């Protein structure tokens, strides 16, 4: 079900630009708070077209991109933020149930696997940290993790049973779209915004005059130039296998069908799908000069071939399994790895950007903070504090490539390195 483009001029109390998770939750939350408000939601393609419909389907309660990162940046707030994150994920679960959204939400936690000796050596301390902050964690040795999910590459793991799970992101987006429409949100797809200023949003097919404007473009180029320096768009690549046979699933074990991620900086994430396939993604995140978000970048043979090779290395018992789908989605990376919520000088044009891979659940929380900002209320200071901006080109490209190389070097050696330690000093987000 698609909705027609905007045709002509109209008025609203709130116009939301972008119908991904952030825009959908903002529109829904606005109508829940004030049912009489006129809310218009504009999307340049269709609901869920961008990162919302292309992510790996992992859902997390973290508002700080992990406990270690939270302790590094907000040590005095970390437990309170953890509680807020848990409340947000519980709220998402309740909303999905109450609205009967068939998103296959499974809050089964995840397994964090170590594939190098230095990663395995770090697991006990990380497990202790998580347990101290209220997580349900089990430390597994190599035999223990292979009894759960069988790969010869696993040297140990943390089975984290709290705070996360998986879902079908496209189905969630469709459910949120239908909910928004039932609440009275006026949704216009295939409506690209060309400019925004206080009180006015201009598109190719009409204009919307509104008291408040919420920008939810995330990794895509914002119509507000002032925001572009705070986000770097990074392409994240994904493969999906053909459905596995019963014998192939038995060779993997995997009885709880939880999501799995590597413990490295350049990590894979993977999970079973409801129809018997495996989604396998991550690792080879790519930034293009000039913050390009050209759709032609979504198919990168080198990245997909690399993922296919890593899949067989991880699960040699599945050698010969075909991949039937491949794609890439954009991650809106901020320098501190958490969103930035705020408004322009007028206080009427707000934004929520920079989710850095955690937007599936986080967008619900950030939408509330964005509405608080637009309503003149107090929003959490850790969200409204401006992150360090990324430098202009060509320094931006050089810095991203240097950081990528340093992260890969740490994965190989276990050594932090001078470049990453320098970034840590400035609160740039690589502690998680």
VEXBAKOL-36645 format. One record per residue (C-alpha): residue in one letter; x, y, z; residue number from 1. Coordinates in steps of 0.5 Angstrom, whole numbers, plus 500, padded with zeros to 3 digits. Example, Ala and Ser with C-alpha at 12.3 -4.5 7.8 and 13.67 -1.06 7.14 Angstrom:
<zapas>
+---------+-----+-----+-----+-----+
! residuo !   x !   y !   z ! num !
+---------+-----+-----+-----+-----+
!       A ! 525 ! 491 ! 516 !   1 !
!       S ! 527 ! 498 ! 514 !   2 !
+---------+-----+-----+-----+-----+
</zapas>
This chain:
<zapas>
+---------+-----+-----+-----+-----+
! residuo !   x !   y !   z ! num !
+---------+-----+-----+-----+-----+
!       X ! 500 ! 500 ! 500 !   1 !
!       X ! 503 ! 507 ! 498 !   2 !
!       X ! 500 ! 514 ! 499 !   3 !
!       X ! 500 ! 519 ! 494 !   4 !
!       X ! 505 ! 525 ! 493 !   5 !
!       X ! 504 ! 532 ! 496 !   6 !
!       X ! 499 ! 535 ! 491 !   7 !
!       X ! 499 ! 543 ! 492 !   8 !
!       X ! 500 ! 547 ! 498 !   9 !
!       X ! 497 ! 545 ! 505 !  10 !
!       X ! 498 ! 547 ! 512 !  11 !
!       X ! 500 ! 543 ! 519 !  12 !
!       X ! 502 ! 544 ! 526 !  13 !
!       X ! 508 ! 539 ! 525 !  14 !
!       X ! 511 ! 537 ! 518 !  15 !
!       X ! 516 ! 531 ! 519 !  16 !
!       X ! 521 ! 530 ! 513 !  17 !
!       X ! 523 ! 523 ! 512 !  18 !
!       X ! 519 ! 516 ! 513 !  19 !
!       X ! 524 ! 512 ! 516 !  20 !
!       X ! 523 ! 509 ! 524 !  21 !
!       X ! 525 ! 516 ! 526 !  22 !
!       X ! 520 ! 520 ! 522 !  23 !
!       X ! 515 ! 515 ! 523 !  24 !
!       X ! 516 ! 515 ! 531 !  25 !
!       X ! 516 ! 522 ! 531 !  26 !
!       X ! 509 ! 523 ! 527 !  27 !
!       X ! 506 ! 517 ! 532 !  28 !
!       X ! 508 ! 520 ! 538 !  29 !
!       X ! 506 ! 527 ! 536 !  30 !
!       X ! 499 ! 524 ! 535 !  31 !
!       X ! 499 ! 520 ! 541 !  32 !
!       X ! 501 ! 527 ! 545 !  33 !
!       X ! 496 ! 531 ! 542 !  34 !
!       X ! 491 ! 528 ! 537 !  35 !
!       X ! 488 ! 534 ! 535 !  36 !
!       X ! 495 ! 536 ! 532 !  37 !
!       X ! 495 ! 536 ! 524 !  38 !
!       X ! 501 ! 532 ! 522 !  39 !
!       X ! 504 ! 531 ! 515 !  40 !
!       X ! 509 ! 526 ! 514 !  41 !
!       X ! 513 ! 527 ! 507 !  42 !
!       X ! 518 ! 521 ! 504 !  43 !
!       X ! 522 ! 522 ! 498 !  44 !
!       X ! 521 ! 515 ! 496 !  45 !
!       X ! 517 ! 510 ! 500 !  46 !
!       X ! 516 ! 508 ! 507 !  47 !
!       X ! 522 ! 504 ! 510 !  48 !
!       X ! 526 ! 505 ! 503 !  49 !
!       X ! 533 ! 507 ! 507 !  50 !
!       X ! 536 ! 504 ! 512 !  51 !
!       X ! 530 ! 503 ! 516 !  52 !
!       X ! 528 ! 497 ! 511 !  53 !
!       X ! 535 ! 495 ! 510 !  54 !
!       X ! 538 ! 494 ! 516 !  55 !
!       X ! 540 ! 487 ! 520 !  56 !
!       X ! 534 ! 487 ! 524 !  57 !
!       X ! 538 ! 487 ! 531 !  58 !
!       X ! 534 ! 491 ! 536 !  59 !
!       X ! 538 ! 494 ! 543 !  60 !
!       X ! 536 ! 497 ! 549 !  61 !
!       X ! 542 ! 501 ! 549 !  62 !
!       X ! 542 ! 509 ! 549 !  63 !
!       X ! 550 ! 509 ! 549 !  64 !
!       X ! 552 ! 505 ! 544 !  65 !
!       X ! 554 ! 500 ! 549 !  66 !
!       X ! 556 ! 500 ! 557 !  67 !
!       X ! 564 ! 501 ! 556 !  68 !
!       X ! 562 ! 507 ! 551 !  69 !
!       X ! 557 ! 510 ! 556 !  70 !
!       X ! 562 ! 509 ! 562 !  71 !
!       X ! 567 ! 513 ! 558 !  72 !
!       X ! 563 ! 519 ! 556 !  73 !
!       X ! 557 ! 519 ! 561 !  74 !
!       X ! 560 ! 515 ! 567 !  75 !
!       X ! 555 ! 519 ! 572 !  76 !
!       X ! 549 ! 518 ! 568 !  77 !
!       X ! 550 ! 511 ! 565 !  78 !
!       X ! 546 ! 507 ! 570 !  79 !
!       X ! 540 ! 512 ! 569 !  80 !
!       X ! 541 ! 512 ! 561 !  81 !
!       X ! 541 ! 504 ! 562 !  82 !
!       X ! 534 ! 504 ! 565 !  83 !
!       X ! 531 ! 509 ! 560 !  84 !
!       X ! 534 ! 504 ! 555 !  85 !
!       X ! 530 ! 498 ! 558 !  86 !
!       X ! 524 ! 502 ! 559 !  87 !
!       X ! 524 ! 504 ! 551 !  88 !
!       X ! 525 ! 497 ! 549 !  89 !
!       X ! 519 ! 495 ! 553 !  90 !
!       X ! 515 ! 500 ! 550 !  91 !
!       X ! 517 ! 498 ! 543 !  92 !
!       X ! 515 ! 491 ! 545 !  93 !
!       X ! 508 ! 493 ! 548 !  94 !
!       X ! 507 ! 498 ! 542 !  95 !
!       X ! 508 ! 492 ! 537 !  96 !
!       X ! 503 ! 487 ! 541 !  97 !
!       X ! 498 ! 493 ! 542 !  98 !
!       X ! 498 ! 494 ! 535 !  99 !
!       X ! 498 ! 487 ! 533 ! 100 !
!       X ! 505 ! 489 ! 528 ! 101 !
!       X ! 507 ! 482 ! 525 ! 102 !
!       X ! 514 ! 484 ! 526 ! 103 !
!       X ! 517 ! 477 ! 529 ! 104 !
!       X ! 520 ! 481 ! 535 ! 105 !
!       X ! 524 ! 476 ! 539 ! 106 !
!       X ! 527 ! 479 ! 545 ! 107 !
!       X ! 532 ! 473 ! 546 ! 108 !
!       X ! 538 ! 477 ! 547 ! 109 !
!       X ! 545 ! 476 ! 543 ! 110 !
!       X ! 551 ! 472 ! 543 ! 111 !
!       X ! 558 ! 476 ! 542 ! 112 !
!       X ! 563 ! 471 ! 540 ! 113 !
!       X ! 571 ! 472 ! 540 ! 114 !
!       X ! 574 ! 469 ! 534 ! 115 !
!       X ! 581 ! 471 ! 536 ! 116 !
!       X ! 585 ! 470 ! 542 ! 117 !
!       X ! 585 ! 477 ! 545 ! 118 !
!       X ! 578 ! 478 ! 544 ! 119 !
!       X ! 577 ! 471 ! 548 ! 120 !
!       X ! 582 ! 474 ! 553 ! 121 !
!       X ! 577 ! 481 ! 554 ! 122 !
!       X ! 571 ! 477 ! 555 ! 123 !
!       X ! 571 ! 476 ! 562 ! 124 !
!       X ! 572 ! 483 ! 564 ! 125 !
!       X ! 567 ! 485 ! 559 ! 126 !
!       X ! 562 ! 480 ! 562 ! 127 !
!       X ! 563 ! 482 ! 569 ! 128 !
!       X ! 562 ! 490 ! 567 ! 129 !
!       X ! 555 ! 488 ! 563 ! 130 !
!       X ! 553 ! 484 ! 570 ! 131 !
!       X ! 555 ! 490 ! 574 ! 132 !
!       X ! 550 ! 494 ! 570 ! 133 !
!       X ! 544 ! 489 ! 570 ! 134 !
!       X ! 545 ! 485 ! 564 ! 135 !
!       X ! 544 ! 477 ! 564 ! 136 !
!       X ! 550 ! 474 ! 562 ! 137 !
!       X ! 553 ! 468 ! 561 ! 138 !
!       X ! 561 ! 467 ! 559 ! 139 !
!       X ! 562 ! 461 ! 555 ! 140 !
!       X ! 569 ! 457 ! 553 ! 141 !
!       X ! 570 ! 455 ! 546 ! 142 !
!       X ! 566 ! 448 ! 547 ! 143 !
!       X ! 560 ! 452 ! 550 ! 144 !
!       X ! 559 ! 457 ! 545 ! 145 !
!       X ! 560 ! 451 ! 539 ! 146 !
!       X ! 555 ! 447 ! 543 ! 147 !
!       X ! 550 ! 453 ! 542 ! 148 !
!       X ! 552 ! 455 ! 535 ! 149 !
!       X ! 557 ! 451 ! 532 ! 150 !
!       X ! 563 ! 455 ! 528 ! 151 !
!       X ! 570 ! 452 ! 528 ! 152 !
!       X ! 572 ! 460 ! 529 ! 153 !
!       X ! 569 ! 461 ! 536 ! 154 !
!       X ! 574 ! 461 ! 541 ! 155 !
!       X ! 569 ! 464 ! 547 ! 156 !
!       X ! 563 ! 468 ! 547 ! 157 !
!       X ! 558 ! 472 ! 552 ! 158 !
!       X ! 551 ! 469 ! 551 ! 159 !
!       X ! 547 ! 476 ! 553 ! 160 !
!       X ! 540 ! 474 ! 555 ! 161 !
!       X ! 538 ! 481 ! 556 ! 162 !
!       X ! 537 ! 488 ! 553 ! 163 !
!       X ! 536 ! 486 ! 545 ! 164 !
!       X ! 533 ! 481 ! 540 ! 165 !
!       X ! 531 ! 481 ! 533 ! 166 !
!       X ! 526 ! 483 ! 529 ! 167 !
!       X ! 523 ! 484 ! 521 ! 168 !
!       X ! 525 ! 491 ! 520 ! 169 !
!       X ! 521 ! 492 ! 514 ! 170 !
!       X ! 515 ! 489 ! 517 ! 171 !
!       X ! 516 ! 494 ! 523 ! 172 !
!       X ! 516 ! 500 ! 518 ! 173 !
!       X ! 510 ! 497 ! 515 ! 174 !
!       X ! 506 ! 497 ! 522 ! 175 !
!       X ! 508 ! 503 ! 524 ! 176 !
!       X ! 506 ! 507 ! 517 ! 177 !
!       X ! 499 ! 503 ! 518 ! 178 !
!       X ! 499 ! 506 ! 525 ! 179 !
!       X ! 500 ! 513 ! 524 ! 180 !
!       X ! 495 ! 513 ! 518 ! 181 !
!       X ! 490 ! 510 ! 523 ! 182 !
!       X ! 492 ! 516 ! 528 ! 183 !
!       X ! 490 ! 521 ! 522 ! 184 !
!       X ! 498 ! 523 ! 520 ! 185 !
!       X ! 497 ! 525 ! 513 ! 186 !
!       X ! 503 ! 521 ! 509 ! 187 !
!       X ! 506 ! 523 ! 502 ! 188 !
!       X ! 511 ! 518 ! 499 ! 189 !
!       X ! 515 ! 520 ! 493 ! 190 !
!       X ! 515 ! 527 ! 495 ! 191 !
!       X ! 522 ! 530 ! 495 ! 192 !
!       X ! 524 ! 536 ! 500 ! 193 !
!       X ! 528 ! 541 ! 496 ! 194 !
!       X ! 528 ! 546 ! 502 ! 195 !
!       X ! 526 ! 548 ! 509 ! 196 !
!       X ! 526 ! 554 ! 513 ! 197 !
!       X ! 522 ! 556 ! 519 ! 198 !
!       X ! 515 ! 555 ! 518 ! 199 !
!       X ! 516 ! 552 ! 511 ! 200 !
!       X ! 517 ! 546 ! 507 ! 201 !
!       X ! 518 ! 546 ! 500 ! 202 !
!       X ! 517 ! 540 ! 495 ! 203 !
!       X ! 517 ! 539 ! 488 ! 204 !
!       X ! 510 ! 538 ! 488 ! 205 !
!       X ! 507 ! 543 ! 493 ! 206 !
!       X ! 509 ! 547 ! 500 ! 207 !
!       X ! 507 ! 545 ! 507 ! 208 !
!       X ! 507 ! 551 ! 512 ! 209 !
!       X ! 507 ! 549 ! 519 ! 210 !
!       X ! 509 ! 551 ! 526 ! 211 !
!       X ! 514 ! 546 ! 527 ! 212 !
!       X ! 518 ! 542 ! 523 ! 213 !
!       X ! 522 ! 535 ! 524 ! 214 !
!       X ! 528 ! 533 ! 520 ! 215 !
!       X ! 529 ! 525 ! 520 ! 216 !
!       X ! 533 ! 524 ! 514 ! 217 !
!       X ! 539 ! 521 ! 518 ! 218 !
!       X ! 544 ! 518 ! 513 ! 219 !
!       X ! 541 ! 522 ! 507 ! 220 !
!       X ! 543 ! 529 ! 505 ! 221 !
!       X ! 539 ! 534 ! 510 ! 222 !
!       X ! 535 ! 539 ! 507 ! 223 !
!       X ! 539 ! 543 ! 513 ! 224 !
!       X ! 546 ! 545 ! 511 ! 225 !
!       X ! 548 ! 546 ! 518 ! 226 !
!       X ! 547 ! 539 ! 520 ! 227 !
!       X ! 551 ! 535 ! 514 ! 228 !
!       X ! 557 ! 536 ! 518 ! 229 !
!       X ! 555 ! 532 ! 524 ! 230 !
!       X ! 554 ! 526 ! 520 ! 231 !
!       X ! 558 ! 521 ! 516 ! 232 !
!       X ! 554 ! 516 ! 511 ! 233 !
!       X ! 557 ! 509 ! 511 ! 234 !
!       X ! 555 ! 503 ! 507 ! 235 !
!       X ! 553 ! 497 ! 510 ! 236 !
!       X ! 553 ! 491 ! 506 ! 237 !
!       X ! 548 ! 484 ! 507 ! 238 !
!       X ! 547 ! 478 ! 504 ! 239 !
!       X ! 542 ! 473 ! 505 ! 240 !
!       X ! 542 ! 465 ! 504 ! 241 !
!       X ! 537 ! 461 ! 501 ! 242 !
!       X ! 533 ! 457 ! 506 ! 243 !
!       X ! 537 ! 452 ! 509 ! 244 !
!       X ! 535 ! 444 ! 510 ! 245 !
!       X ! 533 ! 441 ! 516 ! 246 !
!       X ! 540 ! 437 ! 516 ! 247 !
!       X ! 544 ! 444 ! 515 ! 248 !
!       X ! 540 ! 447 ! 521 ! 249 !
!       X ! 542 ! 441 ! 525 ! 250 !
!       X ! 549 ! 442 ! 523 ! 251 !
!       X ! 549 ! 449 ! 526 ! 252 !
!       X ! 545 ! 447 ! 532 ! 253 !
!       X ! 543 ! 454 ! 534 ! 254 !
!       X ! 536 ! 452 ! 538 ! 255 !
!       X ! 535 ! 459 ! 541 ! 256 !
!       X ! 535 ! 462 ! 534 ! 257 !
!       X ! 538 ! 469 ! 537 ! 258 !
!       X ! 543 ! 474 ! 533 ! 259 !
!       X ! 550 ! 473 ! 533 ! 260 !
!       X ! 556 ! 479 ! 533 ! 261 !
!       X ! 563 ! 478 ! 533 ! 262 !
!       X ! 567 ! 482 ! 538 ! 263 !
!       X ! 571 ! 486 ! 533 ! 264 !
!       X ! 571 ! 493 ! 531 ! 265 !
!       X ! 570 ! 491 ! 524 ! 266 !
!       X ! 564 ! 486 ! 526 ! 267 !
!       X ! 559 ! 481 ! 522 ! 268 !
!       X ! 552 ! 481 ! 525 ! 269 !
!       X ! 548 ! 475 ! 523 ! 270 !
!       X ! 541 ! 472 ! 525 ! 271 !
!       X ! 536 ! 466 ! 522 ! 272 !
!       X ! 530 ! 469 ! 519 ! 273 !
!       X ! 523 ! 466 ! 520 ! 274 !
!       X ! 523 ! 463 ! 513 ! 275 !
!       X ! 529 ! 459 ! 514 ! 276 !
!       X ! 535 ! 463 ! 511 ! 277 !
!       X ! 541 ! 466 ! 515 ! 278 !
!       X ! 542 ! 474 ! 514 ! 279 !
!       X ! 549 ! 475 ! 514 ! 280 !
!       X ! 552 ! 482 ! 514 ! 281 !
!       X ! 557 ! 488 ! 517 ! 282 !
!       X ! 564 ! 488 ! 517 ! 283 !
!       X ! 566 ! 492 ! 510 ! 284 !
!       X ! 563 ! 499 ! 512 ! 285 !
!       X ! 565 ! 503 ! 506 ! 286 !
!       X ! 565 ! 511 ! 506 ! 287 !
!       X ! 565 ! 515 ! 499 ! 288 !
!       X ! 568 ! 521 ! 498 ! 289 !
!       X ! 564 ! 527 ! 499 ! 290 !
!       X ! 559 ! 523 ! 503 ! 291 !
!       X ! 556 ! 520 ! 497 ! 292 !
!       X ! 549 ! 517 ! 498 ! 293 !
!       X ! 548 ! 515 ! 491 ! 294 !
!       X ! 544 ! 509 ! 490 ! 295 !
!       X ! 549 ! 506 ! 485 ! 296 !
!       X ! 553 ! 505 ! 491 ! 297 !
!       X ! 548 ! 499 ! 494 ! 298 !
!       X ! 551 ! 494 ! 490 ! 299 !
!       X ! 559 ! 493 ! 491 ! 300 !
!       X ! 561 ! 486 ! 489 ! 301 !
!       X ! 568 ! 486 ! 493 ! 302 !
!       X ! 564 ! 487 ! 499 ! 303 !
!       X ! 559 ! 482 ! 498 ! 304 !
!       X ! 564 ! 477 ! 495 ! 305 !
!       X ! 568 ! 478 ! 502 ! 306 !
!       X ! 562 ! 477 ! 506 ! 307 !
!       X ! 561 ! 471 ! 502 ! 308 !
!       X ! 568 ! 468 ! 504 ! 309 !
!       X ! 567 ! 470 ! 511 ! 310 !
!       X ! 561 ! 466 ! 511 ! 311 !
!       X ! 564 ! 460 ! 509 ! 312 !
!       X ! 570 ! 461 ! 513 ! 313 !
!       X ! 565 ! 461 ! 519 ! 314 !
!       X ! 560 ! 456 ! 517 ! 315 !
!       X ! 564 ! 451 ! 513 ! 316 !
!       X ! 559 ! 446 ! 514 ! 317 !
!       X ! 555 ! 450 ! 509 ! 318 !
!       X ! 560 ! 451 ! 504 ! 319 !
!       X ! 556 ! 451 ! 497 ! 320 !
!       X ! 550 ! 454 ! 500 ! 321 !
!       X ! 547 ! 460 ! 495 ! 322 !
!       X ! 546 ! 467 ! 497 ! 323 !
!       X ! 539 ! 469 ! 494 ! 324 !
!       X ! 539 ! 477 ! 496 ! 325 !
!       X ! 544 ! 482 ! 497 ! 326 !
!       X ! 544 ! 489 ! 499 ! 327 !
!       X ! 547 ! 495 ! 502 ! 328 !
!       X ! 544 ! 500 ! 507 ! 329 !
!       X ! 546 ! 507 ! 510 ! 330 !
!       X ! 549 ! 508 ! 517 ! 331 !
!       X ! 548 ! 515 ! 519 ! 332 !
!       X ! 555 ! 515 ! 523 ! 333 !
!       X ! 556 ! 521 ! 529 ! 334 !
!       X ! 563 ! 522 ! 532 ! 335 !
!       X ! 560 ! 520 ! 539 ! 336 !
!       X ! 556 ! 514 ! 536 ! 337 !
!       X ! 550 ! 516 ! 539 ! 338 !
!       X ! 544 ! 521 ! 536 ! 339 !
!       X ! 544 ! 528 ! 536 ! 340 !
!       X ! 537 ! 532 ! 538 ! 341 !
!       X ! 536 ! 539 ! 537 ! 342 !
!       X ! 533 ! 545 ! 533 ! 343 !
!       X ! 535 ! 551 ! 530 ! 344 !
!       X ! 536 ! 558 ! 533 ! 345 !
!       X ! 528 ! 559 ! 532 ! 346 !
!       X ! 527 ! 553 ! 536 ! 347 !
!       X ! 522 ! 551 ! 530 ! 348 !
!       X ! 526 ! 546 ! 526 ! 349 !
!       X ! 528 ! 540 ! 530 ! 350 !
!       X ! 533 ! 534 ! 528 ! 351 !
!       X ! 535 ! 527 ! 530 ! 352 !
!       X ! 541 ! 524 ! 527 ! 353 !
!       X ! 547 ! 520 ! 528 ! 354 !
!       X ! 544 ! 513 ! 530 ! 355 !
!       X ! 550 ! 510 ! 528 ! 356 !
!       X ! 547 ! 503 ! 527 ! 357 !
!       X ! 542 ! 503 ! 533 ! 358 !
!       X ! 536 ! 506 ! 530 ! 359 !
!       X ! 531 ! 500 ! 530 ! 360 !
!       X ! 529 ! 502 ! 538 ! 361 !
!       X ! 533 ! 508 ! 539 ! 362 !
!       X ! 529 ! 512 ! 534 ! 363 !
!       X ! 523 ! 511 ! 538 ! 364 !
!       X ! 526 ! 514 ! 544 ! 365 !
!       X ! 529 ! 520 ! 540 ! 366 !
!       X ! 523 ! 522 ! 537 ! 367 !
!       X ! 520 ! 523 ! 544 ! 368 !
!       X ! 526 ! 528 ! 545 ! 369 !
!       X ! 525 ! 531 ! 539 ! 370 !
!       X ! 518 ! 533 ! 540 ! 371 !
!       X ! 520 ! 535 ! 547 ! 372 !
!       X ! 525 ! 540 ! 544 ! 373 !
!       X ! 520 ! 543 ! 539 ! 374 !
!       X ! 515 ! 544 ! 544 ! 375 !
!       X ! 520 ! 548 ! 549 ! 376 !
!       X ! 521 ! 542 ! 554 ! 377 !
!       X ! 527 ! 539 ! 557 ! 378 !
!       X ! 530 ! 534 ! 553 ! 379 !
!       X ! 536 ! 529 ! 555 ! 380 !
!       X ! 543 ! 533 ! 555 ! 381 !
!       X ! 547 ! 527 ! 553 ! 382 !
!       X ! 543 ! 528 ! 546 ! 383 !
!       X ! 542 ! 535 ! 546 ! 384 !
!       X ! 550 ! 536 ! 547 ! 385 !
!       X ! 553 ! 537 ! 540 ! 386 !
!       X ! 558 ! 532 ! 538 ! 387 !
!       X ! 564 ! 534 ! 535 ! 388 !
!       X ! 563 ! 535 ! 527 ! 389 !
!       X ! 567 ! 531 ! 522 ! 390 !
!       X ! 572 ! 536 ! 518 ! 391 !
!       X ! 570 ! 538 ! 511 ! 392 !
!       X ! 573 ! 534 ! 505 ! 393 !
!       X ! 578 ! 532 ! 503 ! 394 !
!       X ! 580 ! 531 ! 511 ! 395 !
!       X ! 574 ! 528 ! 512 ! 396 !
!       X ! 575 ! 522 ! 507 ! 397 !
!       X ! 582 ! 522 ! 510 ! 398 !
!       X ! 580 ! 521 ! 517 ! 399 !
!       X ! 575 ! 516 ! 516 ! 400 !
!       X ! 580 ! 512 ! 512 ! 401 !
!       X ! 585 ! 513 ! 517 ! 402 !
!       X ! 580 ! 511 ! 523 ! 403 !
!       X ! 578 ! 505 ! 519 ! 404 !
!       X ! 585 ! 502 ! 518 ! 405 !
!       X ! 586 ! 503 ! 525 ! 406 !
!       X ! 580 ! 499 ! 527 ! 407 !
!       X ! 582 ! 494 ! 523 ! 408 !
!       X ! 589 ! 494 ! 526 ! 409 !
!       X ! 587 ! 493 ! 533 ! 410 !
!       X ! 582 ! 487 ! 531 ! 411 !
!       X ! 589 ! 484 ! 528 ! 412 !
!       X ! 593 ! 486 ! 534 ! 413 !
!       X ! 589 ! 487 ! 540 ! 414 !
!       X ! 593 ! 494 ! 541 ! 415 !
!       X ! 589 ! 500 ! 541 ! 416 !
!       X ! 594 ! 504 ! 537 ! 417 !
!       X ! 596 ! 512 ! 537 ! 418 !
!       X ! 590 ! 514 ! 533 ! 419 !
!       X ! 585 ! 511 ! 536 ! 420 !
!       X ! 587 ! 513 ! 543 ! 421 !
!       X ! 587 ! 520 ! 540 ! 422 !
!       X ! 580 ! 520 ! 538 ! 423 !
!       X ! 578 ! 517 ! 545 ! 424 !
!       X ! 581 ! 523 ! 548 ! 425 !
!       X ! 576 ! 527 ! 544 ! 426 !
!       X ! 570 ! 523 ! 546 ! 427 !
!       X ! 570 ! 520 ! 539 ! 428 !
!       X ! 566 ! 514 ! 539 ! 429 !
!       X ! 570 ! 508 ! 539 ! 430 !
!       X ! 570 ! 505 ! 546 ! 431 !
!       X ! 564 ! 500 ! 545 ! 432 !
+---------+-----+-----+-----+-----+
</zapas>
